Amino acid sequence: MPVAFEQLQHIQVFSVLAPSILDILAQQATIISYVKGEILIHEGDRFPPCFHAVLAGELQAIKIAASGKETILRSLPTGQMFAAPALFGDGIAVATVKALAATQVITIPKTALMQAIQLDPNVALNILACFNQRLQEMHRTIHGLVSEQAIVRLAQFIAYSAQRYGTSATQQGEQLNAQLTYHHIARSIGITYEETVRLMGQKLNPILAYQRGGRITILDAIALDAIASGE
């Protein structure tokens, strides 16, 4: 499928580049479509030497333990790049990546990306800024797993999801646009399903309302922020 340079403007690291640079990248770009639930790549497989980004839809990176337990590493919405090892590492996927919805992924050969970097170093700076942001997020996650109580991590995850995906006003409060099931929450913050149900039903019951399917409404944003801050 031909790629227009305007489509590349939806990719975060390309959003401020000149049309002439985007046109060079677009000429060698490819769009691949995936259906909901489809696996793009398994952990341990080798990526082709290309830049990868989500053009439309959403992906999820997960780790699968020998026991079969899944841990969600991160979600990748529209505009986000992924598969860093394909550009700067050994090319081996460090996680399994699957589509959370019908998704389009854009790929650009590494050679074309290097050509664009030579013409405009901002391409490289934008990619480095993206990696730095993810390293900071990883540091916060690891710090939380080591030092924070489960209820604090849960409150932080809800608050982060509300900020990232937005909320919609209801009579009860602010309902998260993202659907977060008990299983999803448990795999995201490193606790069991049973512990998630207990915390949501007992500790956070006056602060959050949970509906079947993962619909969460924030009833008391001030109290949620206080717990997320460790107070």
C-alpha positions in Angstrom: 0.0 0.0 0.0 1.5 3.4 -1.0 2.3 5.6 2.0 1.7 9.4 1.9 4.1 11.7 3.9 1.0 13.1 5.7 0.5 9.7 7.3 4.0 9.8 8.8 3.1 13.0 10.6 0.9 10.9 12.9 4.0 9.1 14.2 5.3 10.9 17.3 9.0 11.0 16.4 8.2 12.3 12.9 5.5 14.8 13.7 7.7 18.0 13.4 9.9 17.0 10.5 9.9 18.9 7.2 7.7 17.4 4.4 10.8 16.9 2.2 12.3 14.5 4.9 8.9 12.8 5.4 8.6 12.2 1.7 12.0 10.4 1.6 10.8 8.1 4.4 7.3 7.6 2.9 8.8 6.4 -0.4 10.3 3.4 1.2 7.7 2.8 4.0 5.3 -0.2 4.1 2.0 -0.6 5.9 1.0 -3.9 7.4 -2.4 -4.7 8.8 -3.2 -7.0 11.7 -6.5 -8.2 13.1 -7.4 -8.0 16.8 -5.6 -10.6 18.8 -3.0 -11.4 16.1 0.6 -11.9 17.2 3.1 -9.7 15.4 6.2 -11.3 16.7 7.1 -13.8 19.5 9.7 -13.2 22.1 13.0 -14.5 20.8 12.1 -14.0 17.1 14.2 -11.7 15.0 12.9 -8.4 13.7 13.8 -7.2 10.2 16.2 -4.2 10.3 13.4 -1.6 10.1 11.8 1.2 12.0 8.4 0.1 13.4 5.5 2.3 14.6 1.8 2.0 15.2 0.0 3.9 12.4 -3.5 3.1 13.7 -4.9 0.9 16.4 -3.0 -0.4 19.5 -0.4 -3.0 20.3 0.6 -4.7 23.6 4.0 -6.0 24.6 3.9 -8.9 27.0 6.3 -11.3 28.7 5.2 -14.9 28.9 6.8 -17.0 31.8 7.6 -20.7 31.5 4.5 -21.3 33.6 2.4 -19.5 31.0 1.7 -16.4 33.1 1.6 -13.2 31.1 2.9 -9.9 32.3 2.0 -6.7 30.4 5.1 -4.6 29.8 3.4 -1.7 28.0 0.6 -0.7 25.6 1.5 1.0 22.3 -1.1 3.3 21.0 -1.3 5.1 17.6 1.8 7.1 16.9 4.2 5.1 19.1 7.4 3.5 17.8 8.5 0.0 19.0 11.0 -2.8 18.3 14.1 -0.8 19.3 16.3 -3.9 18.9 15.5 -3.9 15.2 17.4 -0.6 14.8 20.0 -0.5 17.6 20.4 -3.9 19.0 20.7 -7.6 18.0 17.3 -7.6 16.3 15.9 -10.2 18.8 12.5 -9.4 20.1 12.6 -9.1 23.9 8.8 -9.5 24.3 5.8 -10.9 22.4 3.8 -8.2 20.6 0.1 -8.6 19.8 -2.7 -6.4 18.4 -5.3 -5.2 20.9 -7.5 -4.1 18.0 -7.4 -3.9 14.3 -4.0 -2.3 13.8 -1.8 -0.9 11.1 1.9 -0.9 11.5 4.3 1.1 9.4 7.8 -0.1 8.7 10.7 1.9 7.2 14.0 0.2 6.3 16.9 1.2 8.5 18.9 2.4 5.5 16.1 5.0 4.7 16.0 6.1 8.3 19.8 6.6 8.4 19.5 8.7 5.2 16.8 10.9 6.9 19.0 11.3 10.0 21.9 12.5 7.8 19.6 15.1 6.3 18.0 16.1 9.5 19.6 15.1 12.9 16.3 15.9 14.6 15.1 12.5 13.5 17.7 10.8 15.8 17.1 13.3 18.6 13.4 12.6 18.5 14.0 8.8 18.7 16.5 9.2 21.6 13.9 11.4 23.4 11.3 8.6 23.0 13.8 6.0 24.3 14.6 8.2 27.3 11.0 8.6 28.2 10.5 4.9 28.1 13.6 4.3 30.3 12.1 6.7 32.9 8.8 4.9 32.8 10.7 1.6 33.2 12.6 3.0 36.2 9.4 4.1 37.9 7.8 0.7 37.3 10.8 -1.2 38.7 11.0 1.1 41.6 7.3 0.6 42.3 7.5 -3.2 42.1 10.4 -3.2 44.6 9.3 -0.5 47.1 5.6 0.4 46.7 2.7 -1.4 48.3 0.3 -3.2 45.9 -2.5 -0.7 46.6 -0.1 2.2 45.7 0.9 0.6 42.5 -2.8 0.0 41.6 -3.8 3.6 42.3 -0.8 4.8 40.2 -1.8 2.6 37.4 -5.4 3.8 37.4 -4.3 7.4 37.6 -1.8 6.9 34.8 -4.4 5.2 32.6 -6.9 8.1 33.2 -4.2 10.6 32.1 -3.0 8.6 29.1 -6.4 7.5 27.6 -8.6 10.2 29.0 -11.9 10.1 30.9 -15.6 10.8 30.2 -17.8 12.6 32.7 -20.7 10.6 34.2 -23.2 11.2 37.0 -21.0 9.1 39.3 -17.7 10.6 38.3 -15.0 10.4 35.7 -15.1 7.1 33.7 -11.9 5.9 32.1 -12.0 5.6 28.4 -9.7 2.6 28.6 -11.3 -0.7 29.7 -9.2 -2.3 32.4 -10.3 -5.7 33.5 -9.0 -7.3 36.7 -6.8 -9.6 34.7 -5.3 -6.7 32.8 -4.6 -4.7 36.0 -3.1 -7.7 37.7 -0.7 -8.4 34.8 0.3 -4.8 34.6 1.3 -4.2 38.2 2.6 -7.6 39.1 0.0 -8.9 41.5 -2.5 -11.8 41.4 -6.0 -11.6 40.0 -7.4 -12.4 43.5 -5.4 -9.6 45.1 -6.6 -7.2 42.4 -10.3 -8.1 43.1 -9.7 -7.7 46.9 -8.1 -4.3 46.6 -10.7 -3.0 44.2 -13.6 -4.4 46.2 -12.4 -3.5 49.7 -9.7 -0.9 49.8 -10.7 1.2 46.8 -14.4 0.6 46.9 -15.3 4.2 48.0 -12.9 5.7 45.5 -13.5 3.6 42.4 -16.5 1.9 40.8 -15.9 -1.2 38.7 -18.3 -2.6 36.2 -18.2 -5.8 34.3 -15.9 -5.6 31.3 -13.4 -3.3 32.9 -15.3 -0.1 33.0 -13.8 1.9 35.9 -15.2 5.2 37.2 -13.1 7.5 39.5 -15.5 8.6 42.3 -12.9 10.5 44.4 -10.0 11.8 42.4 -8.4 13.5 45.4 -8.4 10.3 47.4 -7.0 8.3 44.5 -4.1 10.8 44.0 -3.4 10.6 47.7 -3.0 6.8 47.6 -1.0 7.0 44.4 1.4 9.4 46.2 1.8 6.9 49.1 -0.1 9.0 51.6 
